[in-house]
Amino acid sequence: MSGPARRPWPNLRWWIGGLLFASTVINYIDRQTLSLLAPMLKRDYQWSNQDFALVLAAFRLAYAGGQAISGRLLDRLGVRAGLSLSVAFYSVAAALTSLASGLRSFCFFRFLLGAGESANWPGATKAVAEWFPSRERSWAVALFDSGSSAGGAIAPFLVFWLYRATGGWRPVFLITGALGALWLLAWRILYHPPESHPRLGPEERALIRSGQHTPPAGPRPSWLRLLRAPETWGIVLGRSLTDPVWFFITDWFPLYLVSRGFAVEHSLLAVWVPFVAADLGNFFGGGLSSRLIARGWPVLRARKALIAVCGLGMSTLALTAFVSSLPALAALFALSTFAYAAWSTMDIVLPADLYPHHSVASVAGLSGTGAGLATIASSLAIGHITDRYSFGPVIVGASLVPLLATTLVLVLVRRRPEL
């Protein structure tokens, strides 16, 4: 960016982090609108759980494929242009959902939403790699990733208030979809690469450059070359096995409560608590790993220590089979989401820790694609199982899979790949 230098803005990198957080909040409000309105939509359109699973799968299909593609495009276009296009596209798609008239049209609009939202995590991860030194990256990832739980916590109150105030579900999609326009205006004004930002002071620029990876000479590594590294597979498989657990909670928790005899409209606190716990988990993971690094732990060892502990924490979801009170259910789901969020923060920051800048979004996109494909399979399986049996087998699976994910990350992620 050309032009005269302006007075530096102190701690500008954290303002950038705040914008990434806000994007993720809006991203999740748009997603959660459907899940929260699911009981009403199922009633109005006579959907089964399998029908609802198809709507979820349409979103995941676009989201899965879109992450690998958007990650590659972000590495080429840059974060400013890439996330601008992403937010503009998914905000329009969210608002257009107000025109849906049945299962097929809901699937179509959710497919568009997934395509647009697919750039958020690769783009935010790349922005963190560009704007933060290695010792601060886990905090920065915790900040933007906590937007998912913050958005999930805000959504029940916003969505049901809008539903009651407007008297129907269509205006809810229209209004929540419009939130992205406000974010886009702030993003275009504030975000520029750190090497050319007119408001970035020399001291903060030097801090950002400390611990940054210098891209090796030569062309950007291909996807095939990235996939030859065991570390890439550790990151991809780890996220692919844990994200379905998170999305089971975000997509199905309202219907799970209904299956246990609780009305969603009268259980907002229970829906809210797991998302607040996840928010705390993000900062717990980011803060503790940064503290361990400050005490002299190697970066990778600090990340993997948190992954090991929190993998065990996610498995406590199995205990929900043995309780029947709403507070106990909410508490156990909250413990699981707290552990998931801390685990996820570590897995998301690993590409920025291990790979040069020109490959970070590509690796993050590959892990998002793996997670999306796994979540499609799990959503369809959940719909099939719950229609024929109950949520019991789903809970058991959601408790065991994180243990496998943790093992794979600990075994496969050992050093910085030679690319």
C-alpha positions, 0 to 999 in steps of 0.5 A, a space after each residue: 500500500 502506497 502513501 504517506 506514513 501515518 501515526 502508528 496504532 499500538 498493538 495493531 496485531 491484536 486489532 487484526 485478531 479481533 477482526 478475525 474473532 468477529 468474522 468467526 462469530 458471524 460465521 457461527 451465528 449464520 450456521 447456528 440459525 438453522 440448527 436452532 430453528 430445526 425443531 420448527 422446520 422439522 415440524 413445518 416440513 415434516 422432516 425426519 432426522 435423516 432429512 435434516 442430516 441431508 441439509 447439514 451434509 449439503 453444507 459440509 460437502 461445499 465446506 469440505 471441498 471449499 477449504 482445500 481450494 480456498 486455502 490454495 487461493 488464499 496463499 495466492 490472493 492474500 488474506 485481505 482479498 480472500 476473506 473479503 470475497 468469502 464473507 461477502 459471498 456467505 453473507 448473501 447465501 445466508 440471507 437468501 436462505 430466507 427464500 427456501 421453500 423445502 428440503 431441496 432449496 434448503 440444501 441448495 442455500 446451505 451448500 452456498 453457505 458452506 462454499 463461502 464459509 470455507 475460507 474462514 479458518 484457512 484465512 484466519 490461520 494464514 493471517 495469524 502466521 503473518 501477524 504474530 510471532 510464534 510465542 503469541 500464535 496460540 493466543 491469537 488462534 485461541 482468540 479467533 477460534 473462540 469466535 465459534 463458541 461465542 457465536 454459538 453462545 450468542 445465537 440462541 438468544 439472538 435467533 429466538 428473539 428474532 423469531 418471536 419478534 418477527 413471527 417467523 423463521 424467514 426474517 431470522 435468516 435475512 437479518 443474521 445474514 446481513 451481519 457480514 456487511 458490517 464486518 466487511 466494511 471494517 475489514 477493508 479499512 483496517 486490514 493490510 499485510 504487515 509489511 505495508 500497513 501504514 499504521 504499523 509501527 517499527 517496533 511492532 513490525 520487528 516483534 512480528 518478524 521475530 520467529 517468522 519462517 522464511 519461505 525457502 527458495 523455489 516454487 510453492 510446494 504442491 499438495 502432493 508434496 505437502 501430503 508426503 509429510 507425516 506432519 501434514 497427515 497428523 494435522 489433517 487426521 487429527 482435525 478430521 476425527 475431532 471436528 465431527 464431535 464438535 459439529 455433533 454438539 453444534 448441529 444436533 444438541 437442540 434435537 438431542 435435548 428434545 430426544 431427552 424430553 426438554 423443550 429447546 425454547 425453555 432450555 436456552 441456558 443448557 444450549 448456551 453453557 457448552 459454547 461458553 465452556 468452549 470459549 474458555 477452552 480456547 483461551 485455556 489452551 492458547 494461554 497454557 501452551 504460551 506459558 509453557 513456551 515462555 518457561 522454556 518448553 519447545 513449541 511442539 512439545 508444549 502443543 502436544 502436551 495440551 493435545 494429550 490431556 484434552 484428548 482424554 477430556 473429550 472422552 468424558 462425553 460418554 458419562 451423559 448416558 448415565 445422567 438425566 437432569 438438564 444441569 448435569 447434561 449441560 455440565 458434561 457437554 460443557 466439559 467436553 467442549 472445553 477440552 475440544 476447544 483447547 485441543 482444536 486450538 493446538 491443532 489449528 496453530 500447528 500449520 503456522 508453527 511448522 510450515 512457511 507462510 506460503 504453505 500455511 493456508 494450504 495445509 489448514 485448508 487440507 485439514 478443513 477438507 478432511 474434517 468436512 468430509 468426516 463431518 458429512 459422513 458422521 452427520 448422515 450416520 447420526 441421522 440414520 442411527 437416531 431415526 432407527 435407534 437413539 442418540 446413545 450409540 452416537 454418544 459412545 462414538 463421540 467419546 472414543 474417536 478423540 482418543 484415536 485423533 490424539 494418538 495420531 497427532 502425537 505419533 505423526 507430528 514430530 518436527 518441521 517438515 522439509 519442504 
